[in-house]
Amino acid sequence: MAQTMDSLSDFVLPFQLEKASIRGRLVRLKHSMQDILRRHHYPFLVNCLLEELIAVSTALASLFKFEGTFTLQITGNGPVRLMVVDITHEGEIRACARFDEEALLKLPLSTTSIYPILGTGYLAFTIAQNTSDDRYQGIVELNGSTLSECLHHFFRQSDQLETGIVVFSKTENIHTSNHLAAALIIQRMPGVSGLSFEAMEAENDAWLRSLSILGTATAAELLSANLSAQDVLLRLFWEDGVRIFDTRFFVAKCRCSDHRVFQMLKTFPASDIQEMVQDGKISVTCEFCNQEYIFDPQTLVLRHR
């Protein structure tokens, strides 16, 4: 029986093309996307772009081996100033955005280019390991009219493998809670040394053919409730054969807690803590999940004595 977006959503499906040195990831997100966005009530255009960013972040995070956190961040000088997606090695996703709502509301809802939304800025990703202070980071200027184009630019400018990516999202209307997103990424694996000229030409042709096929992928296919992920891959890459690997599942989950926020507040001087008091209490709201934490200022002040 075919698996649907409802019965098998919020996952990454790794795959490899049998007749080409190409690996890939197919991402489909539904429930985690809805859990993240319903906490924020962001404007329509913010939702649309953040959906895509969450999908591509999930695809990219699944390409790396790490024990810690993968973060993809976009910073711009447009109406949307910041977007951040945070994913742990355990598959926990959280995301948030900062924006000028007044400036954003002046844009047509039909806006598809990211430039009027983000302006100029940069895209960066960071991998922070739990077991060390070492961080792997890549950063590049925003260059392109879509998120996919910006990511293609990133991979061309970095030392990463040759990469192709498409991403689609679906927000039914301004007030919907029905958020879907999907991303498909392929990467050309390092060539084997000692190949003949003919073999190298064949690998080049296979890569160019796969990129061309990737460009034909549609939102209707990737977001279809009637096509399983396996069906989508076979429809696109049947000519090269598709080997499927174990599916990885993801969930919306923030890492904030009462204890963590309390420990953070304890690092502030007593004078700063007093300035945070409003109506006899200190209130802190997590940007990622919108959870509010309330503390007794006297409890915090006593910790500084």
N, C-alpha and C positions, 0 to 999 in steps of 0.2 A: 504494500500500500504506500502511495506517495506521502512523504512527510510535508506538512504545511508549515507556514510561518507560525501558526498557533501551536502546533504540536512539537515543533523543533525550531524555536527562535532563540536569539541571544547566543550565537555561537560563531566560531571560526572553523571552517573546514579546510585543512591543509591538503594540497594536492601537488602532483608532479606530472608533467607531460612525458609519456613513455618514450617517444621518438625524438625528444628534444631535451637539451639541458636547461630546462625551465621548471621552476617551482612557483607555487602560487598560494593564495589564501582567498577564500570566499567568506565574507562576513554578512550575517543577517541579524539585525537587532530590532526588537519590538518592545517587549515588556520592560527591559532595563531602560530603554529610551523613554518610555512613558513615565517610569518611576522618577527618572532624573528631571524631566521637563515639567511634570505636574507640581513639583515643589517650588518652582520659580515663577511661573506665569509670565514668561518672557514675551515680548512682542513677536509677531509672526515672522518677520525677517530674521530675527535672532534665532528663533527656533529652527528655521530652515537651515541656516548655516551651521549651527551647533550640532544638529543631527548628522550632517555630513562629516564634521570634524570628529565626532565620537566614533563614527563608523570607520574612518580611515585610521584613527588612532588605534582602534582595536586591531585592525589588520596589521599595522606596523609593529605594534607591541608583540604580536604573535610571531613575528619573524626573528625576534631576539631571544637569546637565552639569558635570563637574569633572575635574581631573587631580590626584589625590591620594587621600585616604582618607575614606570615609564610615563613621561609627561610630554604632551604636545601642546604648544602655546603659540597663539597668534597675538601680536601686539600691533596696533595701528593708530593712526591719528584721525580716523573717520568717526562716524557716529558710534560704531562699536570699537571700543578701545582695547578690549582684552577678551580672549577666549582661552580657556584652559581645560584640557582633558587629562585626567590622572587615572592610570590603570596599574594595579598591582600584579605581581606574578601569579597570584591566586585567582585572577580574573575579576577583581572588584573594580567597578568603574564609577567615577564621579566627575562632574563637569560644572562649569559656571561661566558667566560672562559679565562684563561691565560695559555700560553703554550710556550714551546721551539720548534719553527717550524722546525729548523734544526734537532733536535733529533727526532721529530715526523716523519719526512719524511724518516727516516731510518727504520721505522717499516713497515712490509708488510700491504697492505690494507686489507688483510684477517684476521688480528689480531682480535680475539674475546675475549681473556682474558683481564681483565682490569689491571692486574698487570704490563705488559710491558708499558701500557699507563699512569697509575697513580703512579706506584711504591707503596711504603708504605706510610701510612698517616691515616687520620681519616675522618669519616662522622659525620656531626652534623646537627641538626635542631633546630631552634629557633622560638618561637612564641612571638612576641612583640605586646603588647596591646596598642591601641591608648589612652586609658583612664587612664593608669598608667605606672609607670616605671618598673613594674614587668615583668620578662621574664621567659618563660619556655624553658629550653634547655636540649637536650640530645646529647651525644657525645660517639662515639665508634670507635675503630680502624677498618680500612678497613680489612675485613677478608672474602675472597671468590674470585672466578674467574670471577663472573658476578655481576652486580649491584643488581640483585635479591638476590643472596647469601649474599651480604654485608648487605642488609636490613634485611634478616632473622636473621643474626648474631646480628644486632642492637636490634631487638625485643626480642631475647633470652636473651640478656645481660641487658635489661632494665626492668622496672616494667610494661611495656605495656601489652595489651592483646595478647594472642597467635595469630599469624598472618601468613598468607601465601600470597605471591605476585608473579605475573609473569608480565613481561614487554617486549614489542617488538617494534621495530622501522623499518622503511623502507625508505632508501635513495636509489633512483634508480641507481645513479652513482655519480661520483665525481662532476659533474657540474650541477646536477639537482636542480630544485627548488621545486621538488615534495617530501616533507617530511611528513611522517605519523608516528604516535606513538600511542600505546595503552597500558593500564595497567589494570590488574584485581587483586583486593585485597580482601581477606576475613579475618574476625576476629571472634574469638570465644568469645561470650559474657560471662560475669561472671555467674557462676552457681547459681541456685536457692537453697537456704538453705532448708534442710529437705528432700531432694530427697532420695529415696530408693537406695540401691546398684544397683539394676537392672536399674533404671532410669539413674543413673550416668554412668553406663557401656554403656547404649544406647547413651548418649550424647557424650561420648568418641569415640564410634564407628562412630557416625555421623560426628564428627570433622575429624577423620582420613580419612573417606571416602571422605569428601569434599576436603581435602588437596590432596588426590590422584587424584580426578577429576580435580582439579586446575592444577595439573602437566601435564594433557593431553591437556590443552588448547594450540592451535597453533597460530603462527603468521598469517597464512592464515585465521583463523576464526576471530581473534580479529581485523585484519586490513581489512577485506573483505568489499568491497563496495556493496556487494549483500546481506549481513546479517545485519539486524538491531541489535542494542544492546540487545533488548529484545529477539530476536531469538538466539543470542549467549548464553545468560544466560539460556534460556530454554533448549537448546541443551546440556549444561553442567550439569545443576542441576535440571532437570525435576523430578527426583526421590523424591526430598525433597520439591518441590513446590517453586516458586519464587514470592515474593511480590515486586512490583516495586514502588518506591517513586518518588517524583518530581525531574525532571532533573535540574541540575545546569549548566549554561553556562559560558564559560571562553573566555577571549580575550587577545591578546598581547597588552600591554600598559605600557609604562615607566612613572615613576612619576617625571622625571627631567623636568626642565623648565628654561627659561631665568632668572626668578626671583630667583629661588632656587640656581642656580649657582652663581648669583651675590651676594646673601646673604652669601654664603659660602666664596667667594673671599674676602668679606669685613672683614672676621675674621683674615685675614693674615696681618702681619705688612707691613708698606709701603715699607720697604727694600726688603721684599720677593716678593711683587707685582712687583717691578722694575725688579727683576731677572726673572720674568715670561715673560717679554716683548720680543717679537720677531717680527721684521719687523714692529715695531710701534703699535703692538696690542697684546692682550692676548687671546689665544685660548684655550678652554677647551672642551674636548670630553668626553661624557658620555660613560662609559664602557658597560653599559647595552644595549643601543640602538644605539650607534655610532653617535649620534647627536652632531654636533659641535656648540659651542657657542663662539662668538667673542665679546670682550669688549674693550673699550677705556681705556687705563691705567690711563690717567689723571682723568677720572671720579672716578676711584677707589681711587687714591691717595688723591684727594680732600676730600674724606670721612674721611680720617685720620687726617685732619687738624683741 
